[in-house]
Amino acid sequence: MMHERRQRATEAFFGRRRGKALTETQAGRLDADLPRLRLDLSKAAPADLATLFPGRPSSVRMEIGFGGGEHLMRRAAEAPQDGFIGVEPFVNGMAKLVRALRQTDLDNIRLYDDDATRVLDWLPAGSIDQIDLLYPDPWPKPRHFKRRFVSKVNLDRFARVLKPGARFHFASDIDTYVDWTLNHCDRHAAFEWLADGPDDWQRPYEGWPGTRYEAKAIREGRPPAYLRFRRI
């Protein structure tokens, strides 16, 4: 029964798992490379997450729903001394990132191709230095708001795994989701909104490379918002 309940919860946070069928080459690369990079949640999480990476990083960041992986790879290349955990249930996005990683020497990325809440529940308490949730599925219809990833229960999960002083970054071009996130974080005792001024939410993150989805949103007249929160 617990497994069935978890499956329904898993389906709530994201939509489709697959897009266009992978080519034989794409599928082969995914099958060959993902097992080496994929977190094994059947085993207990290491007390020190640095042991997941060859370079034993001093800090570990997590990106939930990385799409095609452009932002994740950019950040991993900029900070080779840090470790990165990327979660993306969409098979085509995972295949794109795995293919791109073949063309680099990055060894500071680990992946998971299913529900991010499973990773959050697996991680040790106080083990993550930053969580990025960038342009998540907005579930814009009011009847679907319960499917948004930002919720009281998931903020509790964030609060458990983030170190004191760690960051939670949220970006979206959907007004109602931005307001939703601000309201949820304002009501949560573990998070503080880091706003320096009235236009703070319009300022991209330091070194922000942008995303293809963001560029499309701007072209279509939907200005993005960049929210920064600190784990108290």
TORFIMAR-43707 format. One line per 2 residues: number of its first residue (from 0); for each residue x, y, z of N, C-alpha, C. Coordinates in nm, 3 decimals, padded with zeros to 5 digits. Each point is the difference from the previous one (the first is absolute). Example, Ala and Ser with C-alpha at 12.3 -4.5 7.8 and 13.67 -1.06 7.14 Angstrom:
<recs>
0	01.319,-00.569,00.780,-00.089,00.119,00.000,00.090,00.120,00.000; -00.035,00.105,-00.072,00.082,00.119,00.006,-00.077,00.109,00.073
</recs>
This chain:
<recs>
0	00.082,-00.121,00.000,-00.082,00.121,00.000,00.086,00.127,00.000; 00.108,00.001,00.079,00.087,00.116,00.003,00.057,00.027,-00.138
2	00.039,-00.108,-00.072,00.057,00.017,-00.133,-00.102,00.064,-00.094; -00.127,-00.043,00.010,-00.102,00.057,-00.087,-00.020,00.148,00.030
4	-00.001,00.037,00.128,-00.017,00.141,00.034,00.117,00.082,-00.054; 00.121,-00.053,00.010,00.117,00.074,-00.047,-00.004,00.015,-00.151
6	-00.049,-00.101,-00.071,-00.010,00.011,-00.144,-00.095,00.114,-00.038; -00.111,00.014,00.067,-00.092,00.109,-00.032,00.063,00.135,00.031
8	00.074,00.006,00.110,00.069,00.126,00.032,00.105,00.032,-00.106; 00.070,-00.103,-00.048,00.101,00.021,-00.102,-00.063,00.058,-00.126
10	-00.114,-00.049,-00.040,-00.064,00.046,-00.122,-00.049,00.143,00.013; -00.017,00.049,00.123,-00.058,00.132,00.020,00.095,00.113,-00.035
12	00.130,-00.019,00.013,00.093,00.111,-00.012,00.048,00.028,-00.142; -00.016,-00.092,-00.090,00.044,00.025,-00.137,-00.096,-00.068,-00.096
14	00.006,00.042,-00.127,-00.091,-00.054,-00.100,00.058,-00.120,-00.071; 00.011,00.013,-00.130,00.044,-00.114,-00.081,00.144,-00.038,00.029
16	00.028,-00.128,-00.016,00.135,-00.052,00.021,00.081,-00.006,-00.128; -00.067,-00.006,-00.114,00.070,-00.015,-00.127,-00.056,00.095,-00.105
18	00.087,00.042,-00.093,-00.042,00.077,-00.115,00.020,-00.085,-00.125; 00.068,00.057,-00.099,00.029,-00.074,-00.122,00.087,-00.121,00.031
20	-00.027,-00.109,-00.067,00.076,-00.123,00.025,00.149,00.023,-00.020; 00.081,-00.053,00.092,00.145,00.012,-00.012,00.048,-00.082,-00.117
22	00.106,00.048,-00.066,00.063,-00.081,-00.103,00.071,-00.119,00.066; 00.036,-00.096,-00.078,00.072,-00.116,00.053,00.131,00.042,00.065
24	00.067,00.099,-00.061,00.126,00.049,00.056,-00.023,00.070,00.133; -00.102,00.086,00.007,-00.031,00.070,00.125,-00.034,-00.097,00.111
26	-00.084,-00.098,-00.033,-00.040,-00.099,00.100,00.120,-00.081,00.047; 00.089,-00.033,-00.091,00.119,-00.077,00.035,00.092,00.077,00.092
28	00.020,00.129,-00.029,00.085,00.083,00.086,-00.061,00.016,00.138; -00.131,00.017,00.005,-00.067,00.015,00.128,00.015,-00.127,00.083
30	-00.021,-00.115,-00.063,00.013,-00.127,00.071,00.143,-00.025,00.046; 00.097,00.049,-00.077,00.140,-00.026,00.033,00.051,00.094,00.109
32	-00.043,00.126,-00.003,00.060,00.102,00.087,-00.079,00.029,00.127; -00.133,-00.006,-00.008,-00.079,00.038,00.116,00.027,-00.087,00.123
34	00.015,-00.131,-00.014,00.026,-00.080,00.121,00.124,00.045,00.077; 00.100,00.050,-00.070,00.123,00.045,00.065,-00.021,00.131,00.075
36	-00.092,00.081,-00.047,-00.022,00.133,00.057,-00.120,00.005,00.094; -00.084,-00.099,-00.004,-00.128,00.003,00.072,00.019,-00.031,00.149
38	-00.066,00.078,00.083,-00.001,-00.028,00.143,-00.071,-00.132,00.026; 00.057,-00.081,00.087,-00.060,-00.128,00.036,-00.075,00.017,00.131
40	-00.129,00.023,-00.010,-00.080,00.026,00.119,-00.037,-00.129,00.074; 00.038,-00.114,-00.056,-00.025,-00.126,00.071,00.099,-00.019,00.115
42	00.108,00.077,-00.003,00.100,-00.004,00.107,-00.017,00.124,00.087; 00.041,-00.010,00.123,-00.007,00.116,00.089,00.090,00.111,-00.053
44	-00.045,00.121,00.014,00.081,00.114,-00.044,00.125,00.009,00.085; 00.113,00.035,-00.060,00.122,00.016,00.081,-00.014,00.119,00.094
46	00.057,-00.012,00.117,-00.004,00.111,00.095,00.067,00.124,-00.058; 00.102,-00.022,-00.081,00.072,00.109,-00.067,-00.027,-00.011,-00.149
48	-00.079,00.092,-00.056,-00.034,-00.007,-00.142,00.121,00.017,-00.090; 00.108,00.054,00.052,00.121,00.018,-00.081,00.049,-00.133,-00.055
50	-00.030,-00.110,00.069,00.047,-00.131,-00.047,-00.071,-00.046,-00.126; -00.105,00.070,-00.042,-00.068,-00.033,-00.125,00.079,00.046,-00.122
52	00.099,00.086,00.022,00.073,00.063,-00.109,00.149,-00.029,00.012; 00.068,-00.022,-00.114,00.144,-00.028,00.006,00.081,00.111,00.066
54	-00.041,00.125,-00.022,00.078,00.112,00.053,-00.031,00.035,00.144; -00.092,-00.071,00.064,-00.038,00.026,00.138,-00.024,00.150,00.022
56	-00.106,00.054,-00.059,-00.026,00.145,00.007,-00.030,00.045,00.142; 00.023,00.129,00.022,-00.025,00.058,00.132,-00.147,00.041,00.017
58	-00.073,00.012,-00.110,-00.142,00.035,00.007,-00.075,-00.075,-00.110; -00.129,-00.020,00.021,-00.083,-00.073,-00.096,-00.127,00.079,-00.025
60	-00.031,00.020,-00.128,-00.121,00.070,-00.041,-00.093,-00.096,-00.072; -00.128,00.034,-00.003,-00.101,-00.085,-00.062,-00.087,00.085,-00.092
62	-00.023,-00.049,-00.123,-00.092,00.066,-00.091,-00.114,-00.096,-00.030; -00.121,00.045,00.025,-00.120,-00.081,-00.019,-00.066,00.038,-00.131
64	-00.013,-00.097,-00.091,-00.059,00.026,-00.130,00.092,00.079,-00.090; 00.112,-00.060,-00.042,00.101,00.077,-00.073,-00.027,00.011,-00.150
66	-00.109,-00.055,-00.049,-00.032,00.013,-00.143,00.103,-00.070,-00.086; 00.066,00.076,-00.088,00.105,-00.057,-00.083,00.137,00.003,00.065
68	00.011,00.059,00.118,00.125,-00.003,00.076,00.097,00.112,-00.027; -00.040,00.101,-00.081,00.094,00.106,-00.033,00.047,00.077,00.124
70	-00.094,00.038,00.085,00.038,00.074,00.120,00.083,-00.086,00.093; -00.039,-00.124,00.019,00.073,-00.090,00.088,00.145,-00.017,-00.045
72	00.019,-00.022,-00.129,00.136,-00.018,-00.052,00.082,00.129,00.013; -00.064,00.112,-00.025,00.072,00.128,00.012,00.049,00.021,00.143
74	-00.087,-00.025,00.096,00.039,00.020,00.139,00.108,-00.100,00.042; -00.012,-00.124,-00.047,00.100,-00.102,00.035,00.136,00.033,-00.060
76	00.000,00.058,-00.120,00.126,00.038,-00.063,00.062,00.121,00.069; -00.083,00.093,00.046,00.049,00.119,00.070,00.058,-00.033,00.137
78	-00.054,-00.104,00.063,00.040,-00.032,00.137,00.039,-00.148,00.010; 00.113,-00.039,-00.061,00.040,-00.141,00.004,00.031,-00.050,00.140
80	00.017,00.094,00.094,00.027,-00.039,00.138,-00.128,-00.038,00.075; -00.117,00.026,-00.061,-00.128,-00.032,00.061,-00.061,-00.124,-00.064
82	-00.088,-00.066,00.074,-00.074,-00.112,-00.055,-00.142,00.043,-00.034; -00.058,-00.064,-00.102,-00.134,00.036,-00.046,-00.085,-00.125,-00.017
84	-00.120,00.006,00.053,-00.098,-00.107,-00.018,-00.112,00.056,-00.087; -00.023,-00.062,-00.116,-00.104,00.045,-00.091,-00.111,-00.103,-00.007
86	-00.123,00.047,00.011,-00.117,-00.089,-00.005,-00.088,00.042,-00.117; -00.033,-00.097,-00.085,-00.087,00.028,-00.115,-00.072,-00.128,-00.041
88	-00.132,-00.007,00.018,-00.074,-00.121,-00.037,-00.029,-00.012,-00.149; 00.014,00.110,-00.076,-00.030,-00.002,-00.143,00.115,-00.068,-00.074
90	-00.029,-00.112,-00.061,00.103,-00.084,-00.059,00.080,00.075,-00.106; -00.067,00.077,-00.083,00.070,00.070,-00.107,00.099,00.102,00.053
92	-00.035,00.068,00.108,00.092,00.094,00.061,00.120,-00.070,00.059; -00.024,-00.113,00.067,00.111,-00.077,00.057,00.093,-00.050,-00.110
94	-00.058,-00.047,-00.110,00.081,-00.050,-00.111,00.087,00.111,-00.059; -00.057,00.121,-00.009,00.076,00.112,-00.054,00.119,00.034,00.089
96	-00.022,00.002,00.131,00.110,00.031,00.091,00.107,-00.108,-00.003; -00.040,-00.124,00.003,00.097,-00.110,-00.002,00.085,00.006,-00.127
98	-00.064,00.030,-00.112,00.076,00.013,-00.125,00.100,00.115,00.009; -00.043,00.114,00.054,00.089,00.115,00.012,00.116,-00.028,00.094
100	-00.025,-00.074,00.107,00.107,-00.031,00.096,00.109,-00.084,-00.063; -00.036,-00.078,-00.100,00.102,-00.082,-00.068,00.107,00.085,-00.066
102	-00.035,00.124,-00.030,00.093,00.088,-00.071,00.080,00.088,00.096; -00.011,-00.027,00.129,00.073,00.078,00.099,00.077,-00.094,00.092
104	00.079,00.059,00.089,00.070,-00.079,00.101,-00.058,00.027,00.139; -00.124,00.051,00.005,-00.063,00.029,00.129,-00.025,-00.130,00.076
106	00.042,-00.002,00.125,-00.023,-00.117,00.084,-00.067,00.038,00.132; -00.061,00.121,00.003,-00.061,00.050,00.124,-00.152,00.008,-00.010
108	-00.059,-00.084,-00.085,-00.145,-00.004,-00.015,-00.049,-00.142,00.026; -00.104,-00.012,00.082,-00.070,-00.127,00.019,-00.148,00.024,-00.030
110	-00.068,-00.103,-00.047,-00.133,00.018,-00.058,-00.103,-00.093,00.063; -00.126,00.041,-00.014,-00.112,-00.086,00.037,-00.114,00.029,-00.096
112	-00.062,-00.105,-00.052,-00.096,00.013,-00.109,-00.143,-00.030,00.043; -00.035,00.036,00.123,-00.137,-00.023,00.046,-00.038,00.114,00.093
114	-00.090,-00.025,00.091,-00.055,00.102,00.088,00.105,00.058,00.095; 00.012,00.132,-00.001,00.100,00.066,00.084,-00.027,-00.019,00.148
116	-00.125,-00.022,00.039,-00.027,-00.018,00.143,00.066,-00.126,00.053; 00.020,-00.098,-00.085,00.070,-00.121,00.044,00.145,00.031,00.035
118	00.062,00.086,-00.079,00.138,00.040,00.031,00.003,00.082,00.128; -00.094,00.093,00.014,-00.005,00.084,00.120,-00.018,-00.084,00.125
120	-00.083,-00.103,-00.008,-00.021,-00.087,00.116,00.119,-00.091,00.027; 00.082,-00.023,-00.101,00.118,-00.088,00.012,00.121,00.075,00.056
122	00.010,00.128,-00.030,00.118,00.077,00.039,00.010,00.015,00.151; 00.122,00.006,00.052,00.018,00.027,00.144,-00.046,00.141,00.034
124	-00.039,00.020,00.122,-00.039,00.133,00.046,00.120,00.095,-00.005; -00.024,00.124,-00.039,00.106,00.101,-00.001,00.116,-00.033,-00.092
126	-00.030,-00.054,-00.119,00.107,-00.046,-00.089,00.012,00.081,-00.129; -00.094,00.090,-00.027,-00.004,00.069,-00.128,00.023,00.150,00.020
128	00.079,00.059,-00.090,00.035,00.141,00.010,-00.092,00.091,-00.081; -00.066,-00.056,-00.100,-00.093,00.083,-00.080,-00.093,-00.091,-00.078
130	-00.126,00.044,-00.011,-00.098,-00.067,-00.086,-00.048,00.100,-00.103; 00.004,-00.039,-00.127,-00.052,00.081,-00.109,-00.126,-00.066,-00.056
132	-00.108,00.077,-00.005,-00.125,-00.044,-00.063,-00.032,00.106,-00.104; 00.038,-00.027,-00.125,-00.002,00.101,-00.105,-00.103,-00.034,-00.106
134	-00.096,00.087,-00.016,-00.107,-00.018,-00.096,-00.069,-00.137,00.012; -00.046,-00.032,00.121,-00.069,-00.128,00.016,-00.135,00.003,-00.071
136	-00.057,-00.117,-00.021,-00.132,-00.010,-00.060,-00.095,00.089,00.081; -00.064,00.100,-00.064,-00.079,00.097,00.078,-00.138,-00.050,00.042
138	-00.049,-00.104,-00.064,-00.136,-00.045,00.030,-00.089,00.124,00.019; -00.027,00.075,-00.108,-00.062,00.132,00.013,-00.148,00.001,00.038
140	-00.071,-00.109,-00.024,-00.143,-00.001,00.033,-00.019,-00.019,00.150; -00.088,00.078,00.060,-00.020,-00.010,00.145,-00.025,-00.143,00.050
142	-00.070,-00.079,-00.077,-00.028,-00.136,00.047,00.125,-00.088,00.002; 00.108,00.050,-00.064,00.126,-00.076,-00.004,00.105,00.057,00.095
144	-00.033,00.106,00.074,00.100,00.063,00.086,00.061,-00.100,00.098; -00.078,-00.098,00.041,00.051,-00.100,00.095,00.113,-00.084,-00.060
146	00.020,00.008,-00.131,00.106,-00.076,-00.065,00.130,00.080,-00.011; 00.000,00.125,00.043,00.121,00.078,-00.004,00.102,-00.055,00.099
148	00.128,00.005,-00.039,00.103,-00.059,00.085,00.016,00.078,00.131; -00.014,00.131,-00.007,00.009,00.078,00.124,-00.126,-00.023,00.082
150	00.018,-00.054,00.118,-00.111,-00.029,00.091,00.057,-00.003,00.141; -00.088,00.000,00.098,00.046,-00.008,00.139,00.083,-00.125,00.023
152	-00.047,-00.114,-00.050,00.071,-00.125,00.026,00.136,-00.002,-00.069; 00.010,00.057,-00.121,00.130,00.000,-00.068,00.094,00.106,00.057
154	-00.054,00.112,00.048,00.087,00.095,00.070,00.052,-00.061,00.130; -00.079,-00.084,00.064,00.051,-00.073,00.116,00.116,-00.089,-00.041
156	-00.012,-00.063,-00.115,00.109,-00.084,-00.051,00.125,00.085,-00.027; -00.020,00.114,-00.065,00.113,00.090,-00.026,00.067,00.040,00.131
158	-00.082,00.039,00.097,00.053,00.047,00.128,00.083,-00.109,00.069; -00.041,-00.124,-00.015,00.073,-00.109,00.065,00.137,-00.021,-00.062
160	00.010,00.004,-00.133,00.127,-00.035,-00.065,00.094,00.119,-00.018; -00.052,00.123,00.001,00.086,00.117,-00.017,00.076,00.031,00.129
162	00.125,00.039,-00.016,00.079,00.044,00.113,-00.049,00.138,00.046; 00.019,00.034,00.125,-00.031,00.137,00.044,00.076,00.101,-00.085
164	-00.071,00.098,-00.051,00.062,00.101,-00.086,00.001,-00.038,-00.147; -00.040,-00.121,-00.033,-00.004,-00.044,-00.140,-00.110,00.074,-00.075
166	00.006,-00.007,-00.134,-00.091,00.075,-00.084,-00.101,-00.090,-00.071; -00.118,00.059,-00.025,-00.100,-00.059,-00.088,-00.031,00.104,-00.105
168	00.026,-00.032,-00.127,-00.026,00.090,-00.110,-00.118,-00.051,-00.081; -00.093,00.089,-00.028,-00.119,-00.034,-00.079,-00.017,00.103,-00.110
170	-00.015,-00.046,-00.124,-00.023,00.090,-00.113,-00.121,-00.048,-00.078; -00.082,00.096,-00.044,-00.119,-00.033,-00.078,-00.047,00.124,-00.075
172	-00.073,-00.022,-00.108,-00.062,00.109,-00.074,-00.151,00.001,00.019; -00.050,-00.082,00.092,-00.143,-00.009,00.027,-00.033,00.076,00.128
174	-00.074,00.111,-00.013,-00.026,00.088,00.114,-00.060,-00.074,00.119; -00.098,-00.084,-00.029,-00.069,-00.065,00.112,00.093,-00.095,00.074
176	00.097,-00.059,-00.071,00.093,-00.092,00.068,00.102,00.078,00.081; 00.041,00.116,-00.051,00.092,00.085,00.075,-00.065,00.043,00.132
178	-00.124,00.049,-00.010,-00.073,00.040,00.121,-00.020,-00.119,00.094; -00.034,-00.113,-00.058,-00.021,-00.123,00.077,00.125,-00.035,00.081
180	00.116,00.008,-00.066,00.126,-00.036,00.065,00.035,00.101,00.109; -00.016,00.128,-00.028,00.026,00.101,00.102,-00.089,-00.021,00.122
182	-00.126,-00.027,-00.023,-00.092,-00.019,00.112,00.035,-00.124,00.082; 00.033,-00.111,-00.070,00.035,-00.122,00.072,00.129,00.016,00.080
184	00.100,00.065,-00.059,00.126,00.017,00.072,-00.014,00.101,00.114; -00.084,00.102,-00.020,-00.022,00.099,00.106,-00.066,-00.065,00.122
186	-00.086,-00.098,-00.025,-00.069,-00.067,00.110,00.083,-00.110,00.064; 00.112,-00.035,-00.064,00.084,-00.109,00.053,00.111,00.058,00.087
188	00.010,-00.049,00.121,00.094,00.057,00.097,00.146,-00.020,-00.037; 00.029,-00.092,-00.092,00.139,-00.033,-00.030,00.060,00.085,-00.112
190	-00.081,00.086,-00.065,00.050,00.072,-00.116,-00.017,00.151,00.012; 00.102,00.070,-00.048,00.001,00.146,-00.003,00.021,00.046,-00.143
192	-00.085,00.090,-00.048,00.014,00.054,-00.134,00.111,00.104,-00.001; 00.097,-00.019,-00.087,00.115,00.091,-00.009,-00.028,00.105,-00.107
194	-00.075,00.102,00.035,-00.034,00.107,-00.092,00.071,00.128,00.043; 00.089,00.051,-00.085,00.075,00.121,00.032,-00.075,00.127,-00.034
196	-00.099,-00.010,-00.088,-00.074,00.118,-00.042,-00.123,-00.040,-00.076; -00.082,00.098,-00.043,-00.126,-00.031,-00.066,00.015,-00.070,-00.134
198	00.117,00.014,-00.064,00.020,-00.066,-00.129,00.089,-00.123,00.010; 00.022,-00.046,00.123,00.090,-00.114,00.020,-00.043,-00.121,-00.080
200	-00.131,-00.024,-00.005,-00.050,-00.120,-00.067,00.022,00.004,-00.151; 00.032,00.118,-00.056,00.024,00.011,-00.143,00.146,-00.027,-00.036
202	00.086,-00.008,00.098,00.144,-00.013,-00.024,00.039,-00.147,-00.007; 00.056,-00.045,-00.113,00.042,-00.141,-00.009,00.108,-00.033,00.102
204	00.017,-00.127,00.025,00.103,-00.046,00.093,00.139,00.030,-00.056; 00.094,00.012,00.089,00.138,00.029,-00.042,00.049,-00.107,-00.096
206	00.057,00.046,-00.113,00.050,-00.093,-00.100,-00.108,-00.075,-00.075; -00.122,00.049,00.008,-00.114,-00.070,-00.061,00.017,-00.016,-00.150
208	-00.002,-00.124,-00.051,00.019,-00.022,-00.143,-00.129,00.011,-00.081; -00.115,00.007,00.068,-00.127,-00.001,-00.072,-00.036,-00.142,-00.043
210	-00.122,-00.017,-00.041,-00.045,-00.130,-00.051,-00.081,00.023,-00.127; -00.016,-00.105,-00.079,-00.079,00.013,-00.121,-00.146,00.030,00.033
212	-00.050,-00.061,00.106,-00.138,00.025,00.040,-00.017,00.147,00.040; 00.099,00.052,00.072,-00.007,00.140,00.041,-00.002,00.093,-00.121
214	00.086,-00.027,-00.099,00.004,00.083,-00.120,-00.136,-00.002,-00.072; -00.062,-00.115,-00.004,-00.133,-00.010,-00.063,-00.102,00.082,00.078
216	00.005,-00.009,00.134,-00.094,00.075,00.083,00.014,00.150,-00.024; 00.123,00.049,-00.008,00.024,00.142,-00.022,-00.052,00.043,-00.136
218	00.025,-00.083,-00.103,-00.051,00.031,-00.134,-00.153,00.011,00.000; -00.063,-00.080,00.082,-00.147,-00.003,00.005,-00.057,00.097,00.102
220	00.087,00.085,00.058,-00.048,00.105,00.088,-00.023,-00.040,00.143; 00.062,-00.110,00.046,-00.015,-00.043,00.138,00.133,00.022,00.073
222	00.014,00.110,00.073,00.127,00.028,00.069,00.026,-00.102,00.111; 00.122,-00.048,00.010,00.032,-00.096,00.105,00.022,00.066,00.135
224	-00.019,-00.077,00.104,00.029,00.044,00.136,00.103,-00.094,00.059; 00.094,00.055,00.076,00.107,-00.077,00.062,-00.009,00.020,00.151
226	-00.039,-00.101,00.072,-00.016,00.010,00.144,00.116,-00.071,00.069; 00.047,00.062,00.109,00.110,-00.054,00.079,-00.047,-00.013,00.144
228	00.019,-00.117,00.055,-00.036,-00.025,00.138,00.119,-00.061,00.075; 00.008,00.029,00.129,00.106,-00.057,00.084,-00.063,-00.091,00.105
230	00.066,-00.113,00.020,-00.041,-00.091,00.106,00.044,00.060,00.132; -00.093,00.033,00.086,00.031,00.064,00.127,00.063,-00.101,00.097
</recs>
